[in-house]
Amino acid sequence: MKRKILMLFLSTFLLVAQAIAQQITVTGKVTSADDKLTMPGVSVRIKGGAAAVQTNADGAYSIRAAKGDVLVFSYVGFEVQEITVADAAVIDVALKTDSKSLNEVVVTALGIERNKKTLTYSVQTVKGNDLRDANQSNIINGLQGQIAGAQITSSGGSPGLPSEIILRGVSSLTGDNQPLMIVDGIRVSNASSDGTINRLADFNPEDIEDISVLKGAAASALYGIDAASGALIITTKKGKAGSMQINGSYKGFLETLGKVPEQQSLFTTGLGGVYDETSTSSWGRRFRSDELIYNNIERFFGTGFINDVNLNVNGGSERYNYYMSGNYRDGSSIIPNTNSDKLSFLIKGSAKLAKNLELGASANYINNNIQEGIVGGTSGGYANNIYLYPRRFDINRYEQPNGEPFYEYYDNTGADETVIMSPMWGVMKNPRITGTQRVVINGNLNYKVNDWINLSYRIGQDFYNQEFSNITVEGTPSYMNGRLRETKGNYKYSTNIFNSTFDRQLIKDLRATLILGASSEYYEAKTNSFTGENFIVPGIYSVNNIERNNLTVTEGFPRRRRYAVYGDFKLDYKSIVSVGVTGRNDWTSTLARANRSFYSPSFSGSFSFSELFENRSSWFGKLRASYAKVGKDAPIYRTNTNLLQNQGVGGGYQNDPTGGNLDLVAETTKETEFGLELRLFKNRLTVESAYYIKESHDQIITARVPLTTGFVIKAFNAGSLRNRGFELSLSGSPVKTSDFDWNVTLNAWKNTSKMLKFPGQIEVFPYTFGQPYTAAIAGSMINMPVLGIIGTDYKKNADGYTIVDDTGYPVINSENSQLYLGNREPKFNIGFLNKFKYKDISLSFLWDFRFGGDVYNATRLGMISRGIAKDIGEYRDQMMVFNGVVQQPDGSFVKNTKEVAADYAFFTNRYTPVGSNFIETVNWARVRYITLGYTVPKSLSQKLRVSRLSIELSAQNPFLITNYSGGDPEVNSAGPNAGGGGGSTMGVDYGNIPISKTYSLGLSVGF
C-alpha cells in the first residue's frame, strides 16, 4: 500500500514538473497601432486562467505561459486581441482603436455605468491622478479649476476650515446648495457645523480612482428629491489583476503666509488726531521717531509643517481583487497653536462566489482631530482681531512670566470694563478642538441571471461621532471668569439600494435598457451641547466646575426617513440615436402626509451625427438635449411646532418661537440642457459644451410673522430664482511623440442668476443674520442676481452723478438704505491644466482665472473705522475735491470744485456708513498648483530592489495676480451654509484667514 502511494506521489510530481518545465516566460511590448506609442496599463491575461499582469510605464510585460495558452490583451477604448503562445518567447502587440468605443465608460447616478458615447446629459470626470497632483488634503479644494460650472470657495488657510462647492449656481435660498456626495454608490455626509471642516475632507485623496460630476438635473434625476444641486460620484480604487503590489509614499509640506490686507504705519492710537492710550483705534497723532511700530500681521502668522504618509497593498485575479490602504497626516499651520492629525484605513475587495454571483465590500475608518482657527470675522475670529490691532502694541506680548494675562490697558472702575489685550492670548490659551471618529461601510451583491438580466443590492452606512470643545480661560476679555463650550454628536446615514437591470438587443440595430429599483435612506443624529460661564475653581475646565444657573444645555434628536422607487428606460439605435426617460418617486418624513410624495421625471436624447459619415473612426460628434424636474427636501422638523426645554430650576417646556407649517412642500428645480460633443483627430482633441436654463421654485423661506399668530418666525414656500449658463471643456494632446507628451485641459464657464419672485411682504432677502456691518449685506432683491450685495450708497442725480452738499462732502442716500450694490458671482471663469511628460520627467500646473464679480470688503471697512487701513496712511487729512455735482437753487447741477479735508469726521460720518465704498469688482489669475516629478529609470530601481521609485516637488497657490485691494479675494467669511443656503457669504471678506502658499517634497516607492 505504501509503495502504491509512493508511486502515485512520484507520478504526480513528475507530471507537475513536466507541466512547469513546459511553461516559458513570455515578454513583449504593447503599442498603439495608430501612433506607435507604448501603452502602459494594458491588461495581459491567460484566457481561462487566473494569471494576469499589466504593462508597465514603458508598455512592457512579462508573464509565465505554456505553449498553446491564449494571451488576451485588453485596454479601454481599444479592440481586444487574442494571441496563442507558440515557440516564440517574445510577443509584441499593436492594439487598434475600437471604433465602437471612442468614449470611455463613466459612472452616473446610483452607480450605473454608461458608455459616454451614448450619454444624453453632461457628466465631467476628474481622474484620481489629476486630483493627487493638486496635493490638497480636502478633496473639494483639489477640484478647483478642473470642473466647468463648479464654483469652489475655500474659507481660509487654517486647519479645519471648510470649503464649498456649488454646481451651476445657487438653487436654494436657505437649503444646502452643495451637491450630493456619493462614495462607491453610497451617500456620505459632507456636513460642516460651527464653521468646522466639511466631512468630505475625511477621505484620503490617494484612495480616489475618479470623480464623476453630475452637474445638471437630468444627470442626477435618479436622486429625486435630493438632486437639485447635482452630485459628485466618487469611485475609490480597487485591486488590480496580477501579483500583489505594495506602494508607499511620504510628502512633507511647508506652509507660508499668502496675501493679506495692508496696514498704515503713520498714526498711533487715539481719535481725532489726539493720542489716547486707552483707545484701540489708530486715529491718533503721528508716530514719533522714537516709538516702535510693530508689524503684527507678520509677527502673528508663522510657518506650518505637515507630514503625510500613505501605504497601500493591492492585487487580484479574474475571480477576486483586494485593496488596502492606510494614511497618516499631521502638522501645524501658519496660525500658532493650530494643528491637525488624521489617521485613516480603507479595506476593499470583491470576489466571484459563483459564475454569475459577485460580492463586494469595503470599510473605511477615519480618526480626524483638529485644533482649529475660527472662520472669518465671527466672534473671536483670529484674523479679524489681528488686522484691527494697533501697531504701537506688540502682538506677542500677551502673557506675564507667571502665566497671568498681560493687558496693554485695563480699567474696571466704570460701568463697562475696558480691556486692551493682544489677540494672541485667545489663540494660545483658548483652543477650539474638534475630534471625529468615522466609519463608512459598504456591501454589494451582484447576480447575473442571464445575458440580459442583472440584479444588484447595495447596503451602506456612514456613522461618525464628533466632539467639539472650546475653553475660554480666566482673564479673557468678555469672559473674565472663563467659559466652556462643548458639543457631542452621533450621526448616522443608512442606505439600501436594489436595482434590476434588463439590457437586450430588441432587433438587429435597436438596444433597450431598463432599470427598475427601490431605495431607502435613514438619517439620525443625537446631539447635546452646553455653554457655561464663570468657573467656580480657577483652572479646572469641566462642566462640573460651573454652577447650574450659569449653564445652558441643549439636546437634539433630528431624524429623517425616505423611501423611493424609480425607473430608467433607454433606447439606443446603432449608437446614432439614444433616448432616455427616468422617473423617481420619493416619500419623505420631513413633510406632512399630504405633501410627502415627490415625483422627479427626466427626458433626454442624443444624436451622434458623426456615425452618418464614412470616416467616423477618426472623429466623433454628438448633439444632446435633456429636461428634468428634481427637488430639495424640506429641513427636518419644519412642519410641526416643537417644544423647547426651559433652562434652570423648574424646567418645563415652551413652544418654539418658530412655528410649524403643515402646508410646506419640497422645493422644485426644473432644468433644460443642450449640449455638443466633438472628438477630433483620432481622439487627440475633445470639445464638450453645454447651455442650460434652471429655475427653482417653492423656495422654503423663514420670515417674521405677526405676533398675534403666537410665533415670531415661520417657514413657508415663496420665491423663485433662475440660473442660466454656458460651459465649455477642451482637452487634447497638442504634441505626442515617443519621448514627449503635452496634454491640456481648458474649462470655461459662465453662470448668470436672477431672483424672479418674492412674497409680497419681502423686499430684500438677507442670506445671513448678524452680518458684519449694516453698510452692506449679502442678500437678494427681485430681478437682481441671487448672490447680490445690498446696502447704502451716495445720493445720485438723474444722470447718475454723486450729489455733493454745500460743505463739499458727498450726500448719503438716507431715503433708501437697501440698494443693489453688486453681484458676488464671477462673470466668467477659466481653469487651464497643462501636463507635460518627457521620458521620466513630468510637469503639471493649473491656472485659475476669474473675470468680474464683486467682493464686499468688510475687512477694509473695519480697518478704516479703526483708522488702521493702508488707505488712512495715504489719504488721511489730505485735501481733495470729490468727484460729484452740487445742486443749484434752480434745480440744476454743476460740477463740484470745493476742496475739503479727508479727516476723521469724513471717514467716520461720510465714508464707512456707505456700503458702495467697499464693493470691489475682482479679477484674478492664480496658479493653483505646480507639480514636478521624476521617475527613476527601471534599470536603477531594479538594482534598488523596487519596481518603481519617484520624487516629486510641488507648490500650491504659489502665484496670485489680482486687482483686489485686500487679502486673497477667494473668500467665504462664514463658511458653507452659514445662516442660509450655500454661497450665503461667498464673496464677503470679513477677517478671513488668508489662503496659505504651500510647498512640498515627496517620495513614492512601489514593490
Stockholm file with secondary structure:
# STOCKHOLM 1.0

chainA/1-1007         MKRKILMLFLSTFLLVAQAIAQQITVTGKVTSADDKLTMPGVSVRIKGGAAAVQTNADGAYSIRAAKGDVLVFSYVGFEVQEITVADAAVIDVALKTDSKSLNEVVVTALGIERNKKTLTYSVQTVKGNDLRDANQSNIINGLQGQIAGAQITSSGGSPGLPSEIILRGVSSLTGDNQPLMIVDGIRVSNASSDGTINRLADFNPEDIEDISVLKGAAASALYGIDAASGALIITTKKGKAGSMQINGSYKGFLETLGKVPEQQSLFTTGLGGVYDETSTSSWGRRFRSDELIYNNIERFFGTGFINDVNLNVNGGSERYNYYMSGNYRDGSSIIPNTNSDKLSFLIKGSAKLAKNLELGASANYINNNIQEGIVGGTSGGYANNIYLYPRRFDINRYEQPNGEPFYEYYDNTGADETVIMSPMWGVMKNPRITGTQRVVINGNLNYKVNDWINLSYRIGQDFYNQEFSNITVEGTPSYMNGRLRETKGNYKYSTNIFNSTFDRQLIKDLRATLILGASSEYYEAKTNSFTGENFIVPGIYSVNNIERNNLTVTEGFPRRRRYAVYGDFKLDYKSIVSVGVTGRNDWTSTLARANRSFYSPSFSGSFSFSELFENRSSWFGKLRASYAKVGKDAPIYRTNTNLLQNQGVGGGYQNDPTGGNLDLVAETTKETEFGLELRLFKNRLTVESAYYIKESHDQIITARVPLTTGFVIKAFNAGSLRNRGFELSLSGSPVKTSDFDWNVTLNAWKNTSKMLKFPGQIEVFPYTFGQPYTAAIAGSMINMPVLGIIGTDYKKNADGYTIVDDTGYPVINSENSQLYLGNREPKFNIGFLNKFKYKDISLSFLWDFRFGGDVYNATRLGMISRGIAKDIGEYRDQMMVFNGVVQQPDGSFVKNTKEVAADYAFFTNRYTPVGSNFIETVNWARVRYITLGYTVPKSLSQKLRVSRLSIELSAQNPFLITNYSGGDPEVNSAGPNAGGGGGSTMGVDYGNIPISKTYSLGLSVGF
#=GR chainA/1-1007 SS CHHHHHHHHHHHHHHHHHHHHHEEEEEEEEEETTTCCBCTTCEEEETTSSCEEECCTTSEEEEEEETTCEEEEECTTBCCEEEECCSCSBCCEEECBCTTCSSCEEECGGGCEEEGGGCCSCEEEEEHHHHHHTTCSSHHHHTTTSSTTEEEEECCSSTTCCEEEEESSCCCSSSCCSCEEEETTEEECCCCCTTCCCGGGGSCGGGEEEEEEECSHHHHGGGGGGCTTCEEEEEECCCCSEEEEEEEEEEEEEEECCCCCCBCCSBCSEETTEECTTCCCBCSCBCCTTSCCCCHHHHHCCCEEEEEEEEEEEEECSSEEEEEEEEEEEEECSSTTCEEEEEEEEEEEEEEEETTEEEEEEEEEEEEEEEECCCTTSTTCHHHHHHHSCTTSCTTCCBCTTSCBCCSEEECSSSSCEEECCTHHHHHHSCEEEEEEEEEEEEEEEEECSSSEEEEEEEEEEEEEEEEEEEECTTBTTBTTCEEEEEEEEEEEEEEEEEEEEEEEEETTEEEEEEEEEEEEEEEEEEEEEEEECBSSTTCCSGGGBCGGGEEEEEECCEEEEEEEEEEEEEEETTTEEEEEEEEEEEETTSCGGGCEEEEEEEEEEECGGGGSTTGGGCEEEEEEEEEEEEECCCTTCSSCCEEECCSTTCCEEECSEECCTTCCCEEEEEEEEEEEEEETTTTEEEEEEEEEEEEESCEEEEECCGGGTCSEEEEECCEEEEEEEEEEEEEEEEECSSEEEEEEEEEEEEEEEEEECCTTCSEEESSSSCSCTTEEEEEETTSCSSEEEECCBCBCTTSCBBBCTTSSBCBCCSCSCEEEEECSCSEEEEEEEEEEETTEEEEEEEEEEECCEEEEHHHHHHHHTTCBHHHHHHTTCEECCSCEEECTTSCEEECCCCEECCHHHIIIIITTCGGGGEEECCEEEEEEEEEEEECCHHHHHHTTCSEEEEEEEEEEEEEEECCSSSCSCCBTTCTTTTSSTTSSBTEESSCCCCCEEEEEEEEEEC
#=GC SS_cons          CHHHHHHHHHHHHHHHHHHHHHEEEEEEEEEETTTCCBCTTCEEEETTSSCEEECCTTSEEEEEEETTCEEEEECTTBCCEEEECCSCSBCCEEECBCTTCSSCEEECGGGCEEEGGGCCSCEEEEEHHHHHHTTCSSHHHHTTTSSTTEEEEECCSSTTCCEEEEESSCCCSSSCCSCEEEETTEEECCCCCTTCCCGGGGSCGGGEEEEEEECSHHHHGGGGGGCTTCEEEEEECCCCSEEEEEEEEEEEEEEECCCCCCBCCSBCSEETTEECTTCCCBCSCBCCTTSCCCCHHHHHCCCEEEEEEEEEEEEECSSEEEEEEEEEEEEECSSTTCEEEEEEEEEEEEEEEETTEEEEEEEEEEEEEEEECCCTTSTTCHHHHHHHSCTTSCTTCCBCTTSCBCCSEEECSSSSCEEECCTHHHHHHSCEEEEEEEEEEEEEEEEECSSSEEEEEEEEEEEEEEEEEEEECTTBTTBTTCEEEEEEEEEEEEEEEEEEEEEEEEETTEEEEEEEEEEEEEEEEEEEEEEEECBSSTTCCSGGGBCGGGEEEEEECCEEEEEEEEEEEEEEETTTEEEEEEEEEEEETTSCGGGCEEEEEEEEEEECGGGGSTTGGGCEEEEEEEEEEEEECCCTTCSSCCEEECCSTTCCEEECSEECCTTCCCEEEEEEEEEEEEEETTTTEEEEEEEEEEEEESCEEEEECCGGGTCSEEEEECCEEEEEEEEEEEEEEEEECSSEEEEEEEEEEEEEEEEEECCTTCSEEESSSSCSCTTEEEEEETTSCSSEEEECCBCBCTTSCBBBCTTSSBCBCCSCSCEEEEECSCSEEEEEEEEEEETTEEEEEEEEEEECCEEEEHHHHHHHHTTCBHHHHHHTTCEECCSCEEECTTSCEEECCCCEECCHHHIIIIITTCGGGGEEECCEEEEEEEEEEEECCHHHHHHTTCSEEEEEEEEEEEEEEECCSSSCSCCBTTCTTTTSSTTSSBTEESSCCCCCEEEEEEEEEEC
//
